[in-house]
């Protein structure tokens, strides 16, 4: 049976109606522990051009209520949301709280994806990374094109952009999202190749 013809205007209207009902408006910030706040600033502000818009020095730990000494920073994205970071002055305390002790994290364990405007912007970031001799992997997901790299704290960062087929693939995926989830939850653990994905999900290029 052939796929129904995709209509961009209908899809856009459906998305806007669904999103208008959602009282969770946007991500305010995503927080992570920093190993070295200045190296973190250099990565996000100097390399990725995300401005540092707020820095707070805190002297009381809100979890324990005890005196403490840590810093809290916010780096802004184009929609006003932020990536935020903490760093405790006590080196051991900082390391003890860190996920995987600041070792580089597998993307399936944790990563943050940041959308850039278009492929031209993605290629501009690729050029910056090449000039800085910064390691990354360029990946074609089929519905997105992405660059994966690690920040100075070991967190995996994905710079991603939509492609001409993004809305078509998301529209088709959205109609069956719940039934596909239910089917997968019920099936046995049987390894299989995902032939339905088609093009994508391959590392096209890497800068090591």
C-alpha positions as CSV (number, residue, x, y, z in Angstrom):
1,X,0.0,0.0,0.0
2,X,1.5,3.3,-1.0
3,X,2.3,6.0,1.6
4,X,-0.3,8.8,1.7
5,X,0.9,12.0,0.0
6,X,2.6,14.4,2.4
7,X,1.1,17.9,2.7
8,X,3.3,20.4,4.5
9,X,0.6,22.9,5.4
10,X,-1.6,20.2,7.0
11,X,1.4,18.8,8.9
12,X,2.4,22.3,10.2
13,X,-1.2,23.0,11.3
14,X,-1.4,19.7,13.1
15,X,2.0,20.4,14.9
16,X,0.9,23.9,16.0
17,X,-2.4,22.6,17.3
18,X,-0.7,19.8,19.3
19,X,2.0,22.1,20.7
20,X,-0.6,24.8,21.7
21,X,-2.2,22.3,24.1
22,X,1.1,21.6,25.8
23,X,1.6,23.6,29.0
24,X,5.3,22.6,29.1
25,X,6.4,25.4,26.8
26,X,10.1,24.9,26.2
27,X,13.3,23.7,27.9
28,X,14.5,26.3,30.3
29,X,17.9,24.8,30.9
30,X,19.8,21.5,31.0
31,X,22.3,21.3,33.8
32,X,25.5,19.3,34.0
33,X,28.6,19.3,36.3
34,X,31.7,20.9,34.9
35,X,35.2,19.7,35.6
36,X,36.8,23.1,34.7
37,X,34.4,26.0,34.2
38,X,36.8,28.1,32.2
39,X,37.5,25.2,29.7
40,X,33.7,24.8,29.6
41,X,33.3,28.5,28.8
42,X,35.9,28.3,26.0
43,X,34.0,25.3,24.5
44,X,30.5,26.8,24.6
45,X,31.2,30.5,24.2
46,X,34.3,30.7,22.1
47,X,34.0,27.5,19.9
48,X,30.2,27.2,19.7
49,X,29.3,30.9,20.1
50,X,26.8,30.3,22.9
51,X,27.1,33.4,25.1
52,X,27.6,33.2,28.8
53,X,24.6,35.1,30.1
54,X,24.7,34.4,33.9
55,X,27.1,33.3,36.6
56,X,26.2,32.8,40.2
57,X,28.5,32.0,43.1
58,X,26.6,30.0,45.7
59,X,27.7,29.6,49.4
60,X,24.9,27.3,50.6
61,X,24.1,23.9,49.3
62,X,20.3,23.7,48.7
63,X,20.3,19.9,48.9
64,X,22.0,19.7,52.3
65,X,21.4,23.2,53.7
66,X,25.0,23.3,54.7
67,X,27.7,25.9,53.8
68,X,29.3,25.1,50.5
69,X,31.2,26.8,47.6
70,X,30.1,26.3,44.0
71,X,29.5,28.2,40.8
72,X,26.5,28.0,38.4
73,X,26.7,29.3,34.8
74,X,24.2,29.6,31.9
75,X,25.1,29.5,28.2
76,X,22.3,30.7,25.9
77,X,20.8,29.1,22.8
78,X,18.9,31.1,20.1
79,X,15.5,30.4,21.6
80,X,16.4,31.7,25.0
81,X,16.9,28.3,26.6
82,X,20.3,27.5,28.2
83,X,22.9,24.9,28.9
84,X,23.8,25.3,32.6
85,X,26.8,24.0,34.5
86,X,27.9,23.6,38.1
87,X,31.4,23.4,39.5
88,X,32.3,22.8,43.2
89,X,35.4,24.4,44.5
90,X,36.3,21.2,46.3
91,X,37.9,19.0,43.6
92,X,37.1,15.7,45.3
93,X,33.5,16.7,45.9
94,X,33.2,17.8,42.3
95,X,34.5,14.5,41.0
96,X,32.4,12.4,43.4
97,X,29.2,14.1,42.0
98,X,30.2,13.8,38.4
99,X,28.7,11.2,36.0
100,X,31.4,8.8,35.1
101,X,34.0,11.1,36.7
102,X,34.2,13.3,33.7
103,X,35.1,10.4,31.3
104,X,33.6,10.7,27.8
105,X,30.0,9.4,27.8
106,X,28.5,7.0,25.3
107,X,25.7,8.8,23.4
108,X,23.2,6.1,24.4
109,X,24.0,6.9,28.1
110,X,23.5,10.6,27.8
111,X,23.8,13.4,25.2
112,X,22.4,16.8,24.6
113,X,21.3,17.7,21.0
114,X,21.4,21.3,19.9
115,X,19.6,22.3,16.7
116,X,21.4,24.8,14.4
117,X,19.7,26.7,11.6
118,X,20.6,24.7,8.5
119,X,23.2,22.6,6.9
120,X,25.3,25.7,6.1
121,X,25.5,26.4,9.8
122,X,26.4,22.8,10.5
123,X,29.2,22.9,8.0
124,X,30.4,26.1,9.5
125,X,30.8,24.4,12.8
126,X,32.5,21.5,11.1
127,X,35.0,24.0,9.7
128,X,35.6,25.6,13.1
129,X,36.2,22.2,14.7
130,X,38.7,21.3,11.9
131,X,40.5,24.5,12.4
132,X,40.7,23.9,16.2
133,X,41.7,20.3,15.5
134,X,38.8,19.2,17.7
135,X,37.6,15.5,17.3
136,X,34.0,14.9,16.1
137,X,31.9,12.4,14.1
138,X,29.5,13.5,11.3
139,X,26.4,11.3,11.2
140,X,23.5,11.0,8.7
141,X,20.4,9.9,10.6
142,X,18.2,10.1,7.6
143,X,15.8,12.5,9.3
144,X,18.6,14.7,10.7
145,X,22.2,15.4,9.9
146,X,24.5,15.7,13.0
147,X,27.9,16.3,14.4
148,X,28.8,14.5,17.6
149,X,31.6,15.7,19.9
150,X,32.5,15.7,23.6
151,X,32.7,18.8,25.7
152,X,35.5,19.3,28.2
153,X,33.4,17.6,30.9
154,X,33.0,14.3,28.9
155,X,29.4,15.1,28.0
156,X,28.4,14.2,24.4
157,X,27.1,17.1,22.4
158,X,25.2,16.7,19.2
159,X,24.9,19.6,16.8
160,X,22.1,18.8,14.5
161,X,20.0,20.2,11.6
162,X,16.9,19.3,9.8
163,X,17.0,17.9,6.3
164,X,14.5,18.2,3.4
165,X,12.9,14.9,4.4
166,X,12.6,15.6,8.2
167,X,9.0,16.7,8.3
168,X,7.9,13.8,6.0
169,X,9.6,11.2,8.2
170,X,8.4,12.7,11.5
171,X,4.8,13.0,10.2
172,X,4.8,9.3,9.3
173,X,6.4,8.3,12.5
174,X,4.0,10.3,14.6
175,X,0.9,8.5,13.4
176,X,2.1,5.2,14.8
177,X,4.4,6.3,17.6
178,X,2.4,4.7,20.4
179,X,1.5,1.4,18.7
180,X,5.2,0.9,17.7
181,X,6.3,1.6,21.3
182,X,3.7,-1.0,22.6
183,X,4.8,-3.6,20.0
184,X,8.5,-3.2,20.9
185,X,7.8,-3.4,24.6
186,X,6.0,-6.7,24.1
187,X,8.5,-8.4,21.8
188,X,11.3,-10.7,22.8
189,X,14.9,-9.5,22.8
190,X,15.9,-10.5,19.2
191,X,18.7,-8.7,17.5
192,X,17.7,-7.5,14.0
193,X,18.7,-5.1,11.3
194,X,16.4,-2.1,11.0
195,X,15.7,-2.3,7.3
196,X,12.8,0.2,7.7
197,X,15.1,3.0,8.6
198,X,16.4,3.3,5.0
199,X,19.2,5.8,4.5
200,X,20.9,7.2,7.5
201,X,22.3,6.3,10.9
202,X,25.8,5.9,9.6
203,X,28.9,7.8,10.5
204,X,29.7,9.6,7.3
205,X,33.0,11.1,8.4
206,X,35.0,11.5,11.6
207,X,37.7,13.8,12.7
208,X,39.8,12.0,15.3
